[in-house]
């Protein structure tokens, strides 16, 4: 039997020491893991706390902002005057009565070249998915003090004269989102509305964007606030009420009439602003000639400002679109050698060239200038050896321009580029007689031609 070997004491001590070191290393790693886990847990808790705190701060800020906004809105609403219809309100619920009223409306408005009416509709709100109740009420405001309410749900259909009024292309219907209302009318009743949409309808929201130079989705309430600094009643109980029930309450009548009245006033305000903006373009001008060009619906204005350069008038020719925006200004940039003294007459040819009679300021001196897209392309009939006094011109169906020279008694015929084709003496008795009939002949006094 072999004898068991015993390690020397120093080796046992070394082994024991090694085991202790290894155990310490394992314990240390475990402690580090535990510590790291604790730190991660603390970090997670801190992150959650920070997130919750940030969220609470943001929520508090938003609530505070919302509360301030509500207070501000309340103050503004209290201070903002409510606009209401206060004129004559005509309520009709019978077919015969409606027909007579609509006939009167058409007769009253037929003489106006720019007749328009404020238009709106009401119907009961349905809470069933896919179901929409029929139009119950049509509101028409014909003047700031007159509004008609036609309760067509009581009539069963649209009376013939009301249909005629709606289809009348000479009477424009105006309102916010009016096109969708008009289409609903076709879905609800036997009326074809495509002619209304094409010929006699104007969405005042679209018109507002065009005139105000913005791109907003306007509501009637928003337009009233923006243009008049007023508010209108949009009580949800009234708005969602039963509009088919007869008779309407006084509150319903006032609510409905106000919507049509406000549409009328908003359209009137926008159209007046458009006219005012166009008038402001020529404020400060000594004399202005306005020519309406069929091409691209342009407006050409020839004018002289009150400012003078070296004791001479400074003239310009302005090409504008139908909204009054300047497309081109000739004579403003002197570096292009385009200058005018007093643009006297303006016309245009089909190739978009502009003809200008420019008066030099003397009684019997002037020139005809032909303008292209950029610069002067021709100075037609600009004689230096004798006086040239163009007093009138016109464009012919053949796109030629006939210029009348009052000093020398000649008709000059130009092509659309301003080149001389021929000239005719107006001293001939027959020609002179025809010119007298047109009030064009008086070689002594130019002012008689205008």
DAHU-V776908 format. One record per helix or strand of 2 or more residues. SS is the DSSP state (A for helix, B for strand). FROM is the first residue (numbers start at 1). TO is the last residue. If there is no record, write none. Layout:
SS	FROM	TO
SS	FROM	TO
//
This chain:
A	9	79
B	88	92
A	95	109
B	115	122
B	137	143
B	146	150
A	152	154
A	160	167
B	171	175
A	178	188
A	194	199
B	201	203
A	204	212
A	220	228
A	236	239
A	250	281
B	285	293
A	295	297
B	298	309
B	312	320
B	326	330
A	334	336
B	342	348
B	354	359
B	366	371
B	376	380
B	390	395
B	401	405
B	410	414
B	420	425
A	429	437
A	446	449
//
